[in-house]
């Protein structure tokens, strides 16, 4: 784990990102106190389901029928 000041982090950001991508943890300090930790991004952990209706759907049996109060307009 490396600790750098905010000023040094601004100067060395690209290098620090490469180190984090390689698995090294980087702590950025502000006024001598830890403020931010740079770690590699691990991606989404949730399971994705394909398709909007992956779990099924419910369509009313009269879906394609015109409602009684609108029949005079068709």
C-alpha positions in Angstrom: 0.0 0.0 0.0 1.4 3.4 -1.0 0.4 6.7 0.5 0.8 9.9 -1.4 -0.3 13.5 -0.8 -3.0 15.1 -3.0 -0.4 17.3 -4.7 1.7 14.2 -5.6 -1.4 12.4 -6.7 -2.2 15.2 -9.2 1.3 15.0 -10.6 1.4 11.1 -10.8 -2.2 10.2 -11.4 -1.5 8.1 -14.5 1.2 6.2 -12.7 -1.0 5.7 -9.6 -3.9 4.4 -11.8 -1.5 1.8 -13.4 -0.4 0.7 -10.0 -4.0 0.3 -8.8 -4.9 -1.7 -12.0 -2.0 -4.0 -11.1 -3.6 -4.6 -7.7 -1.7 -2.2 -5.5 -3.8 -0.1 -3.2 -3.0 3.7 -3.1 -4.1 6.0 -0.4 -4.3 9.8 -1.1 -3.9 12.1 1.9 -5.2 15.6 2.4 -3.5 17.7 5.0 -1.7 14.6 6.2 -4.9 12.6 6.8 -6.1 9.7 4.6 -8.8 10.9 2.3 -9.2 8.6 -0.7 -8.3 5.1 -1.6 -7.6 4.1 -5.2 -8.3 0.4 -5.9 -9.0 -1.6 -9.1 -12.5 -1.6 -10.4 -14.0 -5.1 -10.1 -17.2 -4.6 -12.2 -20.8 -5.3 -11.4 -21.4 -8.2 -9.1 -25.1 -8.6 -9.9 -26.4 -11.3 -12.2 -27.9 -9.9 -15.4 -30.9 -11.5 -17.0 -31.4 -11.1 -20.8 -34.6 -9.7 -22.0 -37.2 -7.5 -20.4 -39.6 -10.4 -19.9 -37.0 -12.9 -18.6 -39.2 -13.7 -15.6 -42.4 -13.8 -17.6 -45.2 -11.4 -18.3 -48.9 -10.9 -17.8 -51.1 -9.6 -20.6 -54.8 -9.2 -20.1 -57.0 -11.5 -22.2 -58.9 -8.5 -23.6 -55.7 -6.6 -24.5 -56.6 -6.1 -28.2 -60.2 -5.2 -27.6 -61.4 -1.6 -27.8 -62.9 -0.5 -24.5 -66.7 0.1 -24.5 -66.5 3.9 -23.9 -64.1 4.3 -26.9 -65.9 2.2 -29.5 -67.9 5.2 -30.9 -64.5 6.8 -31.9 -63.3 3.8 -34.0 
